[in-house]
Amino acid sequence: MVVIAGCVGMAVAVPEPGWVRWVLAGVALAGAASWVLAFLIGPAAWRLAGESAPLSAAERAQMTAAERVEAVNAARHTLIQAATGLVVIGGVAFTALGLWYTARTVETTQQGQITDRYTKAFEQLGSDKIEVRLGGIHALRFLSVDSPRDQEVVIDVLTTFVRSHDACALPSGQKTKSLPKQCTTTDPKALADLPYIRLGADVRAALSTASAMASNELIGNIRAVPDLSEVRFPRTDLRGLPLIGLNMSGADLRGADLTGADLTGTFLTDADLTGALGVNE
């Protein structure tokens, strides 16, 4: 409700603009129906009964009063039936408009809720706590199911998250010298002696979710291809991960363990797979 000041200084409650339109439409429809009904049971009924003009003395002498009343009543009965049909049709149309307006309102509300969920999930991805970030990833997964048209956006967010949290991504505040040796070592033999980097549960979940969406969903009749080109996973444990349909061209996968990883439909053009395990499985 919107509150405005009346001419006498009192606060007057006025409905929202949408409801104002519906109230005015209802009043107009009721007024129009009253005028039509008055016309039908009055002048129209007399004309339908054959009395387009006042009867002359000779015409009145030829008809009894009962006959005249019966003719007018029969005409009124016919017109009232027609008016009832019109009212029913008008009521159905008005109800249909009301349902359409309600559906639009519900749709707008749902879109607002989806936007709120997306904003909250995006904020969770920026958290310093891994469990909060993991919750944001799962929230995006559920959002993509409830709102298929947002799937492409969700995929973009997930791939951006993976890029910023790959094996060679620096935590905020750290310098280049803090990079893991796996990311700076160029000698394949020295790299093979280093331990595998274990990805966090949040990064693994983001990879799995993006892969699942790419393999199961079509967006605009085109299969979505999550862009993870030039992502860095040297000497990284990627065993058993679903990496289906990803674009990992130019990725740094030197010495990575891909044993059991599903690479179906994955683009590995120009990817560095030197010393990687499980690539040909």
PEDASUL-V374642 format. One record per residue. N is the residue number from 1. RES is the residue in three letters. SS is DSSP state (~ for helix, > for strand, _ for the rest). D_FIRST is the distance of its C-alpha to the first C-alpha in Angstrom with 2 decimals. Layout:
BEGIN
n=N res=RES ss=SS d_first=D_FIRST
n=N res=RES ss=SS d_first=D_FIRST
END
This chain:
BEGIN
n=1 res=MET ss=_ d_first=0.00
n=2 res=VAL ss=> d_first=3.81
n=3 res=VAL ss=> d_first=6.51
n=4 res=ILE ss=> d_first=9.83
n=5 res=ALA ss=> d_first=13.24
n=6 res=GLY ss=_ d_first=14.94
n=7 res=CYS ss=_ d_first=18.63
n=8 res=VAL ss=_ d_first=19.79
n=9 res=GLY ss=_ d_first=18.09
n=10 res=MET ss=_ d_first=15.48
n=11 res=ALA ss=> d_first=11.84
n=12 res=VAL ss=> d_first=9.93
n=13 res=ALA ss=> d_first=6.35
n=14 res=VAL ss=> d_first=5.97
n=15 res=PRO ss=_ d_first=4.96
n=16 res=GLU ss=_ d_first=5.56
n=17 res=PRO ss=~ d_first=9.29
n=18 res=GLY ss=~ d_first=10.79
n=19 res=TRP ss=~ d_first=9.64
n=20 res=VAL ss=~ d_first=10.60
n=21 res=ARG ss=~ d_first=13.91
n=22 res=TRP ss=~ d_first=14.53
n=23 res=VAL ss=~ d_first=13.99
n=24 res=LEU ss=~ d_first=16.26
n=25 res=ALA ss=~ d_first=18.67
n=26 res=GLY ss=~ d_first=18.99
n=27 res=VAL ss=~ d_first=19.69
n=28 res=ALA ss=~ d_first=22.15
n=29 res=LEU ss=~ d_first=23.83
n=30 res=ALA ss=~ d_first=24.28
n=31 res=GLY ss=~ d_first=25.71
n=32 res=ALA ss=~ d_first=28.01
n=33 res=ALA ss=~ d_first=29.20
n=34 res=SER ss=~ d_first=30.07
n=35 res=TRP ss=~ d_first=32.10
n=36 res=VAL ss=~ d_first=33.88
n=37 res=LEU ss=~ d_first=34.73
n=38 res=ALA ss=~ d_first=36.10
n=39 res=PHE ss=~ d_first=38.21
n=40 res=LEU ss=~ d_first=39.52
n=41 res=ILE ss=~ d_first=40.71
n=42 res=GLY ss=~ d_first=42.10
n=43 res=PRO ss=~ d_first=43.87
n=44 res=ALA ss=~ d_first=43.69
n=45 res=ALA ss=~ d_first=45.26
n=46 res=TRP ss=~ d_first=48.07
n=47 res=ARG ss=~ d_first=48.78
n=48 res=LEU ss=~ d_first=48.85
n=49 res=ALA ss=_ d_first=51.25
n=50 res=GLY ss=_ d_first=53.55
n=51 res=GLU ss=_ d_first=52.84
n=52 res=SER ss=_ d_first=51.72
n=53 res=ALA ss=_ d_first=53.29
n=54 res=PRO ss=_ d_first=54.48
n=55 res=LEU ss=_ d_first=57.55
n=56 res=SER ss=_ d_first=60.94
n=57 res=ALA ss=~ d_first=63.38
n=58 res=ALA ss=~ d_first=65.40
n=59 res=GLU ss=~ d_first=62.38
n=60 res=ARG ss=~ d_first=61.27
n=61 res=ALA ss=~ d_first=64.85
n=62 res=GLN ss=~ d_first=64.81
n=63 res=MET ss=_ d_first=61.70
n=64 res=THR ss=_ d_first=61.19
n=65 res=ALA ss=~ d_first=58.00
n=66 res=ALA ss=~ d_first=57.30
n=67 res=GLU ss=~ d_first=57.66
n=68 res=ARG ss=~ d_first=55.26
n=69 res=VAL ss=~ d_first=52.61
n=70 res=GLU ss=~ d_first=53.14
n=71 res=ALA ss=~ d_first=52.75
n=72 res=VAL ss=~ d_first=49.52
n=73 res=ASN ss=~ d_first=48.09
n=74 res=ALA ss=~ d_first=49.10
n=75 res=ALA ss=~ d_first=47.39
n=76 res=ARG ss=~ d_first=44.21
n=77 res=HIS ss=~ d_first=44.30
n=78 res=THR ss=~ d_first=44.62
n=79 res=LEU ss=~ d_first=41.81
n=80 res=ILE ss=~ d_first=39.45
n=81 res=GLN ss=~ d_first=40.21
n=82 res=ALA ss=~ d_first=39.43
n=83 res=ALA ss=~ d_first=36.15
n=84 res=THR ss=~ d_first=35.24
n=85 res=GLY ss=~ d_first=35.92
n=86 res=LEU ss=~ d_first=33.74
n=87 res=VAL ss=~ d_first=30.85
n=88 res=VAL ss=~ d_first=31.37
n=89 res=ILE ss=~ d_first=31.46
n=90 res=GLY ss=~ d_first=28.30
n=91 res=GLY ss=~ d_first=26.56
n=92 res=VAL ss=~ d_first=27.83
n=93 res=ALA ss=~ d_first=26.68
n=94 res=PHE ss=~ d_first=23.15
n=95 res=THR ss=~ d_first=23.09
n=96 res=ALA ss=~ d_first=24.51
n=97 res=LEU ss=~ d_first=21.84
n=98 res=GLY ss=~ d_first=19.17
n=99 res=LEU ss=~ d_first=21.18
n=100 res=TRP ss=~ d_first=21.59
n=101 res=TYR ss=~ d_first=17.89
n=102 res=THR ss=~ d_first=17.47
n=103 res=ALA ss=~ d_first=20.52
n=104 res=ARG ss=~ d_first=19.29
n=105 res=THR ss=~ d_first=16.09
n=106 res=VAL ss=~ d_first=18.44
n=107 res=GLU ss=~ d_first=20.87
n=108 res=THR ss=~ d_first=18.52
n=109 res=THR ss=~ d_first=17.56
n=110 res=GLN ss=~ d_first=21.29
n=111 res=GLN ss=~ d_first=22.27
n=112 res=GLY ss=~ d_first=20.01
n=113 res=GLN ss=~ d_first=21.70
n=114 res=ILE ss=~ d_first=25.08
n=115 res=THR ss=~ d_first=24.54
n=116 res=ASP ss=~ d_first=23.76
n=117 res=ARG ss=~ d_first=26.88
n=118 res=TYR ss=~ d_first=28.98
n=119 res=THR ss=~ d_first=28.05
n=120 res=LYS ss=~ d_first=28.87
n=121 res=ALA ss=~ d_first=32.11
n=122 res=PHE ss=~ d_first=33.13
n=123 res=GLU ss=~ d_first=32.72
n=124 res=GLN ss=~ d_first=34.84
n=125 res=LEU ss=~ d_first=37.59
n=126 res=GLY ss=_ d_first=37.99
n=127 res=SER ss=_ d_first=38.64
n=128 res=ASP ss=_ d_first=42.10
n=129 res=LYS ss=_ d_first=42.30
n=130 res=ILE ss=~ d_first=43.71
n=131 res=GLU ss=~ d_first=41.92
n=132 res=VAL ss=~ d_first=38.51
n=133 res=ARG ss=~ d_first=39.61
n=134 res=LEU ss=~ d_first=40.88
n=135 res=GLY ss=~ d_first=37.54
n=136 res=GLY ss=~ d_first=35.88
n=137 res=ILE ss=~ d_first=38.46
n=138 res=HIS ss=~ d_first=37.88
n=139 res=ALA ss=~ d_first=34.10
n=140 res=LEU ss=~ d_first=34.77
n=141 res=ARG ss=~ d_first=37.09
n=142 res=PHE ss=~ d_first=34.51
n=143 res=LEU ss=~ d_first=31.94
n=144 res=SER ss=~ d_first=34.55
n=145 res=VAL ss=~ d_first=34.94
n=146 res=ASP ss=~ d_first=31.25
n=147 res=SER ss=_ d_first=30.81
n=148 res=PRO ss=~ d_first=34.17
n=149 res=ARG ss=~ d_first=33.16
n=150 res=ASP ss=~ d_first=32.87
n=151 res=GLN ss=~ d_first=36.42
n=152 res=GLU ss=~ d_first=38.09
n=153 res=VAL ss=~ d_first=35.83
n=154 res=VAL ss=~ d_first=36.54
n=155 res=ILE ss=~ d_first=40.26
n=156 res=ASP ss=~ d_first=40.21
n=157 res=VAL ss=~ d_first=38.57
n=158 res=LEU ss=~ d_first=41.14
n=159 res=THR ss=~ d_first=44.10
n=160 res=THR ss=~ d_first=43.01
n=161 res=PHE ss=~ d_first=42.83
n=162 res=VAL ss=~ d_first=46.33
n=163 res=ARG ss=~ d_first=47.73
n=164 res=SER ss=~ d_first=46.53
n=165 res=HIS ss=_ d_first=47.89
n=166 res=ASP ss=_ d_first=51.13
n=167 res=ALA ss=_ d_first=54.45
n=168 res=CYS ss=_ d_first=55.12
n=169 res=ALA ss=_ d_first=51.70
n=170 res=LEU ss=_ d_first=51.87
n=171 res=PRO ss=_ d_first=49.53
n=172 res=SER ss=_ d_first=47.61
n=173 res=GLY ss=_ d_first=49.90
n=174 res=GLN ss=_ d_first=53.16
n=175 res=LYS ss=_ d_first=55.75
n=176 res=THR ss=~ d_first=57.78
n=177 res=LYS ss=~ d_first=60.68
n=178 res=SER ss=~ d_first=58.55
n=179 res=LEU ss=_ d_first=58.47
n=180 res=PRO ss=_ d_first=60.10
n=181 res=LYS ss=~ d_first=63.74
n=182 res=GLN ss=~ d_first=62.92
n=183 res=CYS ss=~ d_first=61.00
n=184 res=THR ss=~ d_first=63.73
n=185 res=THR ss=_ d_first=66.88
n=186 res=THR ss=_ d_first=68.46
n=187 res=ASP ss=_ d_first=71.57
n=188 res=PRO ss=~ d_first=71.04
n=189 res=LYS ss=~ d_first=73.56
n=190 res=ALA ss=~ d_first=71.91
n=191 res=LEU ss=~ d_first=68.50
n=192 res=ALA ss=~ d_first=69.91
n=193 res=ASP ss=_ d_first=70.94
n=194 res=LEU ss=_ d_first=67.44
n=195 res=PRO ss=_ d_first=65.14
n=196 res=TYR ss=_ d_first=62.28
n=197 res=ILE ss=> d_first=58.81
n=198 res=ARG ss=> d_first=56.44
n=199 res=LEU ss=_ d_first=52.90
n=200 res=GLY ss=_ d_first=49.96
n=201 res=ALA ss=~ d_first=48.02
n=202 res=ASP ss=~ d_first=44.99
n=203 res=VAL ss=~ d_first=47.06
n=204 res=ARG ss=~ d_first=48.74
n=205 res=ALA ss=~ d_first=45.43
n=206 res=ALA ss=~ d_first=44.10
n=207 res=LEU ss=~ d_first=47.35
n=208 res=SER ss=~ d_first=47.28
n=209 res=THR ss=~ d_first=43.66
n=210 res=ALA ss=~ d_first=44.19
n=211 res=SER ss=~ d_first=47.43
n=212 res=ALA ss=~ d_first=45.94
n=213 res=MET ss=~ d_first=43.18
n=214 res=ALA ss=~ d_first=45.84
n=215 res=SER ss=~ d_first=48.13
n=216 res=ASN ss=~ d_first=45.70
n=217 res=GLU ss=_ d_first=43.05
n=218 res=LEU ss=> d_first=43.27
n=219 res=ILE ss=> d_first=40.75
n=220 res=GLY ss=_ d_first=40.79
n=221 res=ASN ss=_ d_first=44.09
n=222 res=ILE ss=> d_first=45.62
n=223 res=ARG ss=> d_first=46.48
n=224 res=ALA ss=_ d_first=44.83
n=225 res=VAL ss=_ d_first=47.41
n=226 res=PRO ss=_ d_first=46.22
n=227 res=ASP ss=> d_first=47.85
n=228 res=LEU ss=_ d_first=49.88
n=229 res=SER ss=_ d_first=52.65
n=230 res=GLU ss=_ d_first=54.76
n=231 res=VAL ss=_ d_first=53.19
n=232 res=ARG ss=> d_first=55.61
n=233 res=PHE ss=_ d_first=56.93
n=234 res=PRO ss=_ d_first=60.58
n=235 res=ARG ss=_ d_first=62.38
n=236 res=THR ss=> d_first=59.16
n=237 res=ASP ss=> d_first=58.95
n=238 res=LEU ss=_ d_first=57.06
n=239 res=ARG ss=_ d_first=58.77
n=240 res=GLY ss=_ d_first=57.09
n=241 res=LEU ss=_ d_first=53.95
n=242 res=PRO ss=> d_first=52.47
n=243 res=LEU ss=_ d_first=52.65
n=244 res=ILE ss=_ d_first=52.27
n=245 res=GLY ss=_ d_first=51.45
n=246 res=LEU ss=_ d_first=50.94
n=247 res=ASN ss=> d_first=52.11
n=248 res=MET ss=_ d_first=54.36
n=249 res=SER ss=_ d_first=56.64
n=250 res=GLY ss=_ d_first=58.29
n=251 res=ALA ss=_ d_first=57.24
n=252 res=ASP ss=> d_first=59.44
n=253 res=LEU ss=_ d_first=60.59
n=254 res=ARG ss=_ d_first=63.99
n=255 res=GLY ss=_ d_first=65.35
n=256 res=ALA ss=_ d_first=62.11
n=257 res=ASP ss=> d_first=62.50
n=258 res=LEU ss=_ d_first=60.91
n=259 res=THR ss=_ d_first=62.76
n=260 res=GLY ss=_ d_first=60.81
n=261 res=ALA ss=_ d_first=57.98
n=262 res=ASP ss=> d_first=56.79
n=263 res=LEU ss=_ d_first=57.16
n=264 res=THR ss=_ d_first=56.77
n=265 res=GLY ss=_ d_first=55.64
n=266 res=THR ss=_ d_first=55.33
n=267 res=PHE ss=> d_first=56.45
n=268 res=LEU ss=_ d_first=59.00
n=269 res=THR ss=_ d_first=60.46
n=270 res=ASP ss=_ d_first=62.11
n=271 res=ALA ss=_ d_first=60.92
n=272 res=ASP ss=> d_first=63.46
n=273 res=LEU ss=_ d_first=64.59
n=274 res=THR ss=_ d_first=67.75
n=275 res=GLY ss=_ d_first=68.73
n=276 res=ALA ss=_ d_first=65.62
n=277 res=LEU ss=> d_first=66.16
n=278 res=GLY ss=_ d_first=65.12
n=279 res=VAL ss=_ d_first=64.33
n=280 res=ASN ss=_ d_first=66.66
n=281 res=GLU ss=_ d_first=65.70
END
